[in-house]
Amino acid sequence: MLAQWANAAGLGLLALAGSALAIGQDTCVAFKSSRNMFPIVSNRRATPILLSPDEWPGVQRTAFDFAEDIQRVTGIKPTLRNVTSVRDSNETSFSASFGERAIIVGTLGMSALVGEVVNRTKLDVSSIEGKWEAFLSKEVENPLPGIKSAYVVIGADKRGTIFALYDHSEQFGVSPWYWWADVPSTKHSEVFVTSSGCSHGSPTVKYRAIFLNDEQPALQNWAMEKFTNGTGAALTGSPFNHFFYTKLFELILRLKGNYLWPAIWSSAFGIDDSQNQPLADWYGIVMGTSHEEPLMRSTPVEWDLFGSGPWDYGTNAQNIYNFWVEGVNRSKTFENVYTIGMRGAGDLPLSEGQNIQLLEKIVSDQRQLLMDVLNTTDLSDIPQVWTLYKEVQGYYQDGMRVPDDVMLLWSDDNWGNIRRFPIVSERNRTGGAGVYYHVDYVGDPRDYKWITSSQIEKTFEQMSTAVARDATKIWVLNVGDLKPYEMHSEFFLSYGWNASRWTPFNLNSFVTGWAQREFDLSEADAGEVAAIIHNVTRHNARRKPELWNSTTYSLTNYREAETVLEQLQSLSKASTRIYNALPSVTKPAFFQLVQHPVQATLTLANMWIAAGINNLYASQARISANNYKAEVEQLFDADYALEIDYHSILNGKWDHMMDQTHVMYYYWQQPMANTMPLVTQVQAKKQALAGAMRIIPEGSAGAWPGDNVNNCAQGYSCPDPSMSIDPFVPTGNRFVDVAAGGPNSFKFTVTSNVSWLSISLQNGTITPSAPEQRVFLSVDWDKVTGAEAALISFNATAMGQPSMLPPPEQVMESVTVTLTANHTVAPSGFEGFVEGDGAVSIEAAHASRNTSVEGLTWTELPGLGRTLSGVTPWPRGGDELNFTAGSGPSIEYDFYLFNTYEQGGNVTITTLVSPSLNGLGDDRPLGLALQIDDSTAQTAYFVPAAVPGNLPDAWDGNDGWVANSIIEVPLVFPVTPGAHTLKVWMVEPAVVVQKIVIDTGGVRPSYLGPPESVRV
């Protein structure tokens, strides 16, 4: 899978070959001179940068960054000048001061200098004029007296100019993460821009925010050490002062975000540092407060400090109103989005019995307050947002409405599944709508805030639906501590900046481009990094690390646990190879962004799997259980060592950033300490009651000889074990483990009564230091007709056992394993999936046929989901078409069955669907239909309606939809053996099918389901 993804990623990277290291932009930068190029730095000389003194302060500040970025790349810093009296200047003075070329930066309608250049050159700026955050850049001739040519960088507004400068900086070779992830700048001796320059219209999403949340212990402890003298803010103790926030403001702007919800727990942005708010505005950041903090005041922190009485508008309205007045007063001169509405204290629902009527009064009073303080009668130009989070969405569903100019911020379920989108009738509201999304969360069914565990493929699938359904006014991403969600945060903001850039077919190129930009890698290595990132996030998203336990992956069926571990070990080797080959200056960034997530994931997963094996093997009386106990102990120490490694890089720059506990949750909340998984120990000095040899056939949790609850139903006096195999078992063979049951060494032989069986190991030795061996059994199918059985004898001999009689070497134990080989044959000419091991398992992308209806087609979303990818009706949006079973787009799968008798002539077809919710409302529940051949199609609506503001019951719990990251949709069909076609029909949009399992009676318990069947 690693190689497959790397190859696909490499193809996506070809579009970037030979261009600047930028992600998702139209490039206009080169590093060799050619025709129609303008020099930024050439022949060790940097072209000067000119601004107007009446320019926005944030643009002036960014211009300094721009000049420093040029120096980071080339080693040469350009002159930065304010130009005042343009019209009074003559050619001699300009050319003498600046030379014949210049870079001219400014904002339309603000910069007198840009106004003069536009007038002199007749430059057409109509493409950006009046457009939110748009910009253009290009070379113009004779823009000012004595200057023969200039590269003008012009924004339609202040952030348009800022984004234009940072866009160029990134293309020059400066990563937005140069400080926050220590990415070194790519060095070039010369830098040029094309004469035609770069441009960008208004972004897809108007307000693009991150939200710092759940910032204890990691971010808060780190900031306390790095940005304070150890005491924090006077009133709150918060470390989040302007030294911290200005670093963050710059990062947000470099990522083309423009909006921030600041840290809230034990912090209060407006009072922690008197410079926080004015500096945000000076930089160009729009400030807001979270969904639970109305009108620019921190709640509960500021209320606990300055409020009077309970946080209950029903009984304490005037005190709360006065509290809000102060929030608006102190922020009214800055650019804000005002949160309206109200939740209960501590981000909880309002008190029982407080109803829609009260909340409508709250909103009405808040809007009157805004009009009074801001001295206006028209709030349509005052940005306000009402977040429909949890129970607040229930108020909306029950009929509560806010004025049309208020933005509606729909929320996900805290796990990346958007609960509701604007329906067609809601898409003409002047306030518009948006999405509040999570890659970090504290709450049911489990906190997840340790390490990256969300797929950008999933985020793309959800947010592309938001775009299609016009939820594009405001997006907020809950990023927790920000690190280690660097790449995901950037993707979210980049997609909001220009959603048209990314499709299901090129999404992988985002990661390959990111890898090239951050680590200056070759195409091949960038593709491999993309595969590493893809697979580690897939692993962590299929079940959050905080939800892992010792039996998450089956230890007995489908070789599931060992396959998962092998995949992670492969990622580790690939990541380590690249890490070791990097120059020392690049290693800190690669460690933070790739190596640590991979190694930390492998270590924790290995620890849990080893703990499970320890407990299983102990129940089988295998002394090798003790080796796994030691491995768990070693991995527990290694987990902490990785944390220390992270905290030690760059002389402790990121100390505390991995403080988050993550091992052994006891309920939804984070554990107070990491606790090693439970392990046990077998007394290896004492012989097991059943003897020295333990025989464990694949697929069994039991062990022979002797009694074991898993050997048969009654758990004692059980017959010898039996196994079966057919030509279409995906692994192609079976195995039997031979293991030590105590301190006595023994030799063993393996023999069979048939010639068609191949035995990988016919004899061996088991000792306390080498306590187990695996014997693989393969079948020569050319020698088997129908069903035949082999008797496989495992005989153990030992030297000098006390229980032995002469001669000194004799048979000590013997176990016979019966292997039934069932030679099933698919007819010649059949093409499709063939039943093996009692099931047909199909990755949804591997279809036989695909039909389109009204422009909708089942389309693969590469990389999405738990095993390979997903398929979904595409494109989204439009008229939100739905269909009755059999009338919409279909995707088909040909399969062949040998046996339907195990279920009385029926099969159970389970469709594994990405967790999602009824985004068009509960009156349009998610659904699909299945049909076999020409039989009657069965329709399944698999997301039931929930109490308004709540989620369906099956969503919750440690084995619910979001914990398992899947919804299972089972349907039963009567089927005869033979060739068949399964049709999956679109019923409702936005359904994502990952995998289909047809159970003929042989499906065994596992987390991921049976591996994909053989396809002929």
N, C-alpha and C positions, 0 to 999 in steps of 0.2 A: 504493500500500500504506500510505503514511503516513496519508492521509486516512481510509482504511478502518479502520485500527486506532484512530485518534483518535476516530472516531464511535462505535466499539464501546466504547472506554474511557469516553467521555463518558456513555454510557448506564449504565455501571457506577457512575459517580459520583453519579447522581441520588439514590441511596439516602443519600448523605452530605449532600445539599443542605440548608442551613439548620441544620446541627448543628455541634457542635464538631469541630475538626480532629483526629480520632483515626482510627487504622487498625485495623479489626477488633474494635472494642469496641462494647458497648452504651453509647451516649452518655447522659450525665445532666447535661450542662453546657449552659448557655445564657448569652447576653450581654444579654438584655433581661428585665426582670421581668415575671412573669405569675403567675397563680394556681398554688399548690402549688410555689413556688420558695423556696429558702433562699439568702440573700445571703452570698457569700464576700467580695465587695467591692461596696459600694453607697454612693452619695452621699459618695464619697471616704473611706469608713470601712471598714476591714478587720475581719472577725470574728476574734476571738482564737482561738488554737489551744492546746488543753489536753492535756497528757500526764501520765502518772504517773511518778514518779521511779524506780519499780521496773521500768519498761519496758526491753525489749531495747536495748542501746546502738545497734545498727544502725537501729532504728526512731527512736530519739531523733535520730540523725544525719540520717536521711532527712526527719524533720519540719523540720529547718533548711532542707534543700533545698526542701521543699514551700513554706515561707514565702518563700524567695527566689524561687521560681518565680512565686508570686502577685505579688511585686514586679516581676519581669521583665515580666509581662503588664500590670499595672495601674499600676505606679509606686508602689504603696502596699504596705508590708510589714506583715503582721499580727504582733501580739504572740504570742510563743511562751512558754508557762508550764508548769512542772511543778506539779501540784496534789497536795498531800500529805494533810492530814487532812480528807477529805470529810465523814465522819460528824460531826465536831466543828464543822464550819462552819455558819454560819447564812445565811439568805437575804440579809441585808444585806451581809455580807462578800463573798459571791460576786457579787452584782449590782454592788456598788461596784467590785470588782476587774475584772470581765470584761464587765459589761453583761448584757442579758437573753438574748443569744445567744452560742453558742460552737461551735467545731469541736472535737470530742473524738476523739482518736486513741489506739488501743491494741490490744493483742493479748490474745485470750482466754486465760485461765489464767496470764497474766503481769502484766497491768496491773490493779492494784487499782482504778484509776479506772474502767476499762471494766467490771470486775466489779460495781462499785457502780451504774453506769448501767443495766446489764442487769437487776440486781435491782430497781431503783426503777421502771423503765419496763416491766418484764416483756417486754423485747424478745426476740423469737424468733430465736435464733442457731443453731437446729438445722440449718439449711441449710449451714452451714460448719463446725460443731463437729467437730473431729477430722479435718478434711480438709486434706491437704497444700496449702499455699499458697493456700487459698481466702480470699475476703474478701467483706464486704458493707458498704454505706454507706446511710444513710437519715436522715431527720429524725425526731427523737423529742421529745415534749413533757415538760417538767418533769424533766429528767434529773438535775439537781442543785439544791440549795437556791438559790433566787433566779434560776435560769436557766430561762426559760420554754420555750425550744426550743434544740435542738442538732443539728448534723449530725454523726452518729457514723461514724467510719471504723474498722472492726474487722477485724482479720485473724485467721484460725484459728491462725496461727503467725507468727513474726517476718517471714518473707518475704511472707506474705499481707498483712500490714499495709504493708510497704514497697511491694509492687506496687500496692496500693490507692492509696497517695499518689501514686506516679509515674503511675498510670493517670489520675488526676485532673489532674495537672500537664500531661500531654500534651493532654488535652482542653481545658485552659485556653488552650493555645497555645505550650507549651514543647516543642520537639522533643527527643527523646533525643540528637540529634546537635548540640545547641546549642554544645558545646565541640569535639567531635571533627570536625565539618564546618562549624562557624561559622554554623549556621542561626539567623537572628534570631527572637526570640519575637514572636508575633502580638500586637499591642497591643489591649487592650480597657479601657475606663474602668470597666466594671462586669462582674462575673462572678457567676453564680448556678448553683446545682445544683438538680435536681428533688428534691422531698421524698421520692420513692421511691428515689432514689439509684441507685448502680451496684453490681453484685455479680458474682462470678465463682467458679465451683467449682474443683476441682482441675484443674491443667493436663493436657493430653493426654499430655505426656511429663514424667516426673518430674525428670530431670536434663538440663538444656539448656545446652550448653557451646560456647564457641569455643576454638580452639587457635591460639596464635601460633606460627608455624613458618616456617622459611626466611627469617628476619628480617634477614638481611644481603643486600644493602647498605642497603636503604631504611629500615626501621623502626629498626634498630640505630643507624645513623648519625644519624637524626633524634633519637632519644632521647638519644644521647650529647651532642648539642648543646643540647638543651632541658632535660634533667633532671640533668645532672652538671656538674662543673667541668672536664670534659675527661678525667678519669682513670677513671671507672667504679668498679666494686666492687673491693675490695682484692685478692681472690683470683682473680677471673675477668676483671676489666675490664668487666663487663657494665654497661650503662646502665639496666637495668630495676630501679630501686629503688622504694621505696614512693611516691615522688612520681609516678612513672609509673603504678604499679599502682592507686593510689587513683582516678586519673582513669578507668582502665579498669574498675575495680569498679563505679563509679557508672554508666558506660555500660551495662554488662551488665545491671544491675538495671533501668535505665530501659527496656531492650529486653525485659525479662521473662525474661532468662536467669538462671541461678543457679549456674553451674559453670564452672570454668576449667582448661584445661591451659596452663600458662605457657610463655613462650619457653624454648627448650632449647639452642640452639646458642650456645656460648660464654657461657652463662648458667646459673645455678642458683638458682631461686626461694628456696630455704630458707636459702642462705648469702650471697646477694648483698646482702641488706639484712635485718637482724634483725627489722625491723618488717613485712616482707612478709606472713608467715604470720599473725601476730595481727591485722593490719589487715584481711586478707581475711575472717577470721572475724567481726571487729567489724562490718564492712560487711554481712555476711550472704552471702558467697560461699563455696560449697563448692569446696574445692580438690582437684585431682587431679594426676596426672602422665601423660605421654603413654603410648602403647601400648608404648613400648620402655623405660620407666623405672619399674621396680617399686618399690612401697612408699615413695612420697614422697621418693625420692632422684633427683637429676638424673644421667642417664647419657648420655654418658660423662664430663661435666664433673666431677662430684663424685668419680667413681671414679678419674679421672686425678689428682685432688688428694689423695684420702684412701685410695684402695683399695690393696691389696697383692696383687701377683701378677696373673695373667691374668684377664680377664672370662670365666671358663670354669667353670661349676658342676661339671662332671665332674672337674676337677682341683683346684679352689680353692674348694670349697663353704664351708668355715668362714669364710674371710675375706669372702666375698660375703655370707654370712648375717649376720655381725657388722655389715657395712656397712648392711644393710637394717634391722637392729635400731635403729640410730641414726635412720633416717628415720621409723620409727614412733614412737619415743620423743619426738622433737621435735615431732611433729604430733598426738599423741594427744589433746590437749585441744581440738583444733579439729575442725570439721566437714569430713570428707574422704570421697572415694571412692578406695579403695586399688587401684591397678593391680597385678594378679598375673600370673604367667608370666614369660617372659624371652626376649629376642632377643639376637643377637650384638652385639658392640661396634659402635658407629656406625650403629645402626638397620639392621643387616644380619642375615641368617639366622644361626642357631646354626651352629657348626662342623660340617663334614661328618661324618656318623656319629653325631652327638648325636641321640638318638631320643626317641620318645614316653615311654619309661620314665623317662628322665632328667627330662623336663619335668613328668611327673606327680609325681616326687619333689620338684622345685622348688616346685610348687604346694602340695604337702602340707607342706613345711617352712615355706613362707610363711604358711600358715594356722595352723600351730602357733605360729609367731612372733607372729602377731596375737593369738592367745589368751593367750600368755604376757605380752606387753607390755600388752595392754588388760585383762588380768585377767578373762577370761571363758572359759566353756566353750561358749558358743553364739555363733556368728558370723552368725546369720541377721539380726541387726540392725546388723551392721557392713558397710557398702556396699563391695563388691569388684567389680572388672570385669576380665574377660579379653578382650582385643581380638584378634579373629580376622583379623589383618592378614597379607596375603600368605601366606607359607609356614605361618603358625600356623593358618590355616584348613585347610591340608592335614593338619595333625596331627588336627584335629577330624574331618575327612572320613575319616581312617584309623583313627578309633575312640577317640581320646583324649577324655575327659570330665572336667569339673570338678564339684565339689559343686553341688547344685541351687540353693543360695542365691547363687551367683556370677552376676552379670550377664554375658551374652554380648554383646559389642559386634561385630556384623558390620560389614564394611568394604565400601566401594565399591572400584572398580579404580583409584582416584586420579583418575579422569576423570568422576566423577559417575554411574557405573553400578554399582549395588549388586550385589555378587557373589553373595550368598546371603541369604535371609530365613529366619526360623524356619518350619519346615514344621509341619503340623498337630500332629504328635506332640510337638513341642518347645514348644508354646505354653502348657503348663501348668506350666512351671518357676517356682518361687517367685522366683528371681532375675530372671527376665524377660530381655529382650533389647533391643538398640538398634542404632544405626547410626553409624559413623564415616564422614564425608562430606568431600569436597574441593571447594573453589573455587580452590585454589592448590596447586601441586605441583612438586617437583624430582625428576626421574627420567625413565625411558623412557616414550614415545619422545622426549619433549621437555619441558624445564621450561616451565611457564607461570605467571608471577607478576608480570607487568608491569601489566596493566590488566584491567578486568572482562571476562570472556570466558565466563561461564556464564549460562544462561537460568533465570529463576525458574520458567518453565514446565516445564523439565526437572526441576528440583529438586522441584517439586510432584508431578510424575508419579512420581518415584522414592520420595519420602517419603510420599506418600499410599498407596503400596503397602506401605511399612513400617508405616503405621498400620493398614491393613487386615489385615496379617499379624502384628499384635501386637508389633512391634519398637518399643515406646514407653516403655521404662524409662529409656533414656539415649541422647541424641543429642549428637554432637560434630562441629562444623564446623571444618575446617582453613581458617583465613582468612588464612594467610600474614602479611602486614604489616597486616592489617585494612583499611587504605586501599589501594586504591580499591574495596573490596568492601562499602561501607557498606549499600546497599540490600539486597543479597543476604544479608548477615549478618542484617539485621533480619528479612527474610522467613523465614529458616530458624528463628530463635528465635520469631517470632510464630506460625509454623505449629506449632511444638512446644508453644507455650502454648495454642493453641486450634485444632486441626486441623479441627474441625467448621465453623469459620467460612468456610473456603475450598473452593470446588468448581471444576471446569473452567469453569463458566458465569459465575463472578464473579471469577476470579483477576485479570483486568485491573484491577478496581477497587482492588486493593492498590496498584498503581503510581499510579493517578490520585489516590487518597487520599494517598499519600506525596508526590506532587508538590504537591498543595494545601497539605499541612501544612508542607512544607519551604520553599515559595516564595510562599505566600499568593496563588496564581494563580486566575484565573477557571476555570470549568468547561472552557471551550474550550481555554485554554492548558494546563490540567492534562492534558486528553486528548491534546493534541499532545505534551507532554513524555512521557506514557506511550508514545505511538507512537515517539518518538525513542529512548527507553530500550529498548523492545522490539526495534526494528530494529537498533540498534547492538550489542546483546547477541546477537541472532540472527546478525549478521554475524561477530562474534568467536567465537561458539560453533560455527559451521559448520566452522571451522578456526581453531585458536588463532593469534593473531598471530605467535607465536614459530615457527610452522610455515609461514608464508607464504613464497612465493618468486615469481620473476618469471613463472612459468607456472602458478600455482595456478588462475587462471581463464583459460579459453580466450581467446586473442587473435584467433582466426580464426572460431570456431564460435558460432553463436547470439547473436552480439554480447554474449557473456557478460561479459567484462572491462569493457567500456564501460558495460553496464547496471549492474553492481555499483558502478562508480565514480559513475555518475549518481545512484544511490540514496543513496550516502554523501554526495554533494554536496548533495542535497536535505535530508538530515538536518542537515548543517552549516548550511545557510541557515535552517532552521526554528529550530535551537538558538540561532544568533546573533541572530535576530530577537527571541526571547524574552529572551535575555541583555541585549541593548542596551536593552530596554524596562524592565528591572527597576530598582528603586531601588538606590543604591550599597551600602546595607547588606546587600542580598540577593545581590549579585553574587559575593562570594567563595564562598558555599555553592553557588550554581548552577554556578560554574566548576569546583569540585571534583567535584560529583556528576553533572553533565550535560555542560557545555561542553567540559571537558578530555577526557573519554573520547571524545566525538564527534570533536573536532578531531584528537586524537592518532590515533584509528583511521583517519580519512580521510587524514591525512598519510602514515602508514605504508603503507596500502593503495595510495594514489596513487603512492607512491615505487616500490613493487614492480611495479605495473602499468606505470608509465612505463619502468622498467628492462627489462621484458619487451618492450615496444613498441620500445624503442631497439635491442635485439638483433635483433628480428624485422625491423625496417625496415632495419637495416644489412645483413642477409642479402639484402634485396630491392634493395640499391643505391639507397636513398632517402636524400637528404641531410637529410630531416626527422628522421632518427635522431638527429642532433646536437641538435635542439631538445629531444628527450626526455632526452638525456644532461644537458643544462643543467637540465631540470626535476628530474631525480633529484638533482642536486647542490643545487638550491635547496630541495627537500623534505627532504633530509638535514639541512640547516641549520635548516629550520623545525621539524623534530622536536626538535632540541636547544633551540630557542627556546621551544617549548611547555613543555619541562621547566623551563627557567628561569622562565617565567611562573608555573608552579605553585609553584616554590620562593620566588617573590617576593611572593606575595599576603600581605596582612596583615603586612607588614614581615618576611617570612621565617618566619612561624609554622610552615610545613610544609617548610622547607628540608630537602633530602635525600629527601623522601618519594617522589620519582620518580627516584631514582638507578638503578633497575634497568635494566640493559642489555637490549636487545630487538631489535637489528638485526643480521642475519647470524649465525645459529647454524651451527656447524660439526659439532656432534654434539649429544647430548641436553642437555649442561650449558650453562649461561649463557655467552655470550661474555665475554671479559675487557674488551672495548671494543665500542662500536657501530661497525660497519664498513659503509660505503656499499655497496649492491648493485652487482654488476659491470655496468659499462656500457662501450660502445665508441664510436668516432667514425669517421665516414665522411670521407674527404678531399673536402671540398666544393669545392675549387678545381680538381679534376680531373674531367673528364667520365667517366661510366660507360661501359664498353666497348660496351654495347648502345645507347647514345644518351641523349638528354636526357629522354625521356618514359618513365615507368614506369607500367604498367597492372597493377592488383592487384584481381582480382574477389573479392567477398565469399566467405568460406569457404576461401580458399586462402592458404597461406603462401608461395606462389611469386610471381613477378613476370615480366611480359612487356614488351618483347621480350628475347631473350637466354636464357642458360642459368641454370637454378636447380634444385637438387635436388628442389624441391617442385613443379616444373612438370609432370613426368611421371615414370614409373618409372625411365627411364634417365638423366634429369637433363639431357639435352641434345637438340638438334634436336627439341624438343617441339612439338606442334601448338598453335595458338592456343587460348586458354582457352574453356571452356564452362561454363554455369550452367543451373540449372533452377528453376522456380517453379510453384506450384499455388495455387488459391484459398484453401487452408487453411494456408498458411505463416503462423505466428503474427504475424510482423512485417508481413506484407502487401506486402512489396516486397523487392528486392535492391539492392545497390549495387556500384559499381566505383570504386576510388580512382585518381585521376590524380595522379602525383607527379613531382617533379624528381629526376633522376639525376645532377645535376652543376650547374655554375655557370651554364649557359646557360638563359636565359629562353625560354619558348615560349608560343604560343597553341595552343589545341586546340579541335576541334569534335567533336561526338558526333552521329552520324546512324544511322538505322535503315531497313531495307527493308520495315517493316510499319507499318500504321496503328494497330494495337492496343496499341502500346507507348508509354508516357508516359515521357519523359526529363526529369529535374528540371533539368538544366543542359546546354544544347546547345552552349555554347561558354564558354571561360574562358581565363585567363592564369595561368601558373605561373612564379614567379620565386624566386630564392634566399630572399627575405624572406617569400614566400607560397608555400611549396614543395608544397602539395597541396590538392586539392579532391575532394569526394565527390559522385558522380553516382548518384542513386537511379533505379531502373527499376521502373515499375509497369505493370500489365496491365489493360486494359479487357476483362474476362472476357465481356462480352456479345458481343464480336467474335471470340472464339476458340472453335473447335469441335475437340474432341479435343486432340491434341498438335500444336502448331505451333511453328516455330523462327523466331527473329528474329536477323538478323545486325546487330550493332551495331559501327559503325566509329568508332574513336578515332584521329583524325588530328592530328598536331602540326605546326605551322609555326613557323619561327624567322626572325629577321632577321640576315643577315650572318654565318652560321655559316661557319667556314673550309672545311668539307666541302661547302658548298653551291655549286651552279652558278647562274648567272643564270636567271630573274629573282631579285631580292633576297628575295622572300618565296615559299616553295614548301613542299611537303610534306616534312617531315623524317623522320617516322616514322608508321607506321600499324599498329594492332593491331585485329583483328576478334574480338569476343567473341560467341559463340553463346549465346543464351538460349532454352531450350526451355520453352514454357508448356504445361502439361498441365492442361486444363480438366476437373478431376474434379467430379462433382456427386453430392451425397447425395440420396437420394430424398425427395420431399416427404412430410411426416408423420414422418420420422425425428427423434428427439430424443436427443441424446447427443454424444459426442466424435467428431470426424471426423479421419481420417488426413490429415496434412499433412507435407510435407517428409520423408516416409519413416518416420513414426512417429506413434503416439498417446501423448501425455503427459498424465497425469491427476493433479491434486492429490487426495489420498485423501479429503479432506473433501467433495469435489464428487460425491457418490454419486447414483445414480438411485433406489435403494431401499435399505432397511435393515430387517432382521428381527431380532426378539428371541427368545431361547430361555432359559427358566428365569430370567427377570429380567435377563439380560445382553444388552446392546446395544452395537454399535459406536458409539462416541461421540467427537465431535471434542474434541481438546485444543487450543484456539485458541492460535496463536502458537508452538507447539512445533516445533522442527526447523529444517531448512535453508532452506525456501522459503515455506511457508504455515502448515501446522499438521500434526497427526497425528490418526489415529483409532485407538481402542483399545477392547477389550471393557470395559464399565463396568457396575456397580461392580466393584472388586477385592475379594479376600479371600473370606470365607465358607468354603465347602467346597472352594475352589480347583478348580472344575469344569474338566474338559477334555473334548474331544469328538473323535470320529473325523470325518474329512472328510465334509461334507454333513449332519451332524447338529446342529451348533451354530449360533450366530448368524452371519448372513452380511451382507455389504454388497456392493451390486451397482453395476456401471458399464456403461452401454450405449455401444457404440462402432461405428464404421463403417470398414471397410477397403476400399481399392481394389486393393491390390497385395500378394500374398503370395508372388509368384514369385521375388523376390530371394533368398529363403531356402528355395527348393524346396518351396513350399506350407506352410511353417512360419512361425511368428513366435516371437520370444523375448520373454517377458514378465518384466521385471525389477521386483520389488517392492523399493522403497527403505524400509528399516526402521530405526528408531532403534537405535543400538547399545545392547545390553543383554546380560545374562548369565542363565544358568539359575538364577534365584533360588529355585526349589524343588528344586534339586539336578540333577545331570547325568542322573538317571534320569527327569527331567521336562524334557527340552530344549525350548527355545522353538521353536514351530513354527506354521505356518499352512498352509492349503490353497487352491489356486486351481482354478477350474473355468470352462470356456468353454461356454456354453449348457448342453446336457444331456450333454456328454461326461464321461468319467471324471475326477474331481478328482485333482489331483496334490498330494501333501503334501510340504512341505519343513521339515525340522528343521535350522535354519541356524546353531545355536551348538553345535559339537561338544564332547564331553567333553574336559577338560584334565587333565593330571597334577595330583593334589590339591595345592592351594595355588598353582597356576600359572593362566595364562590361555590360551585357545586361540591357536594360532600366528597366525591371521589378525588377532588383536587388535593385534599389535605392528607397529612399523615406521612410516616416514613416510607410507606409503599404506595403513596398516592401518585397522581399524574406528574406533578412537578418533581417530586423526589426521584421517580423512575425515569423522568424525561421522556415519557411515552404514554399514549392512550392506546389500549388494546380494544379492538372492535371485533368480537367474535360473531360469526354467523355459521349456521349449520345447513349443509346442502346434501340431498340424496345424490349419490354419484356411483356409477359402476366403474370397475377397472377399465383402463384404456386411456386413449388420448382425449384431452379436453382443452377448452379455451376458457380462461377466466377473464371477464371484462370488468374493469373498474370504471364506473360512470361518474362523471361530475354531477353533483346535485346542488351543492352550494360552493361558492368561491372560497379561496384561502385555506382549503384542506391540503395538508402536506402528508403524503403517504411515504413512509420510509421503507417498509418491508412487508412481505406477505408470507404467512406460514400456513400451509395446508396440512392439517394433522390427520393422518390415517390411523392413528392409534399409538404412534411411537414417540411423540414429542415428550421430552423429559424436562424437568425444571431447570431453568438457567436464567441469567439476567438479560442476555442479549438475544435469546432464542437460538434455534439451530443455525449453524453456519449455512451459507448458501449452498443449495443443491447443485449436483452436476448438471451441466447444460450440454446437450448434444446437438 
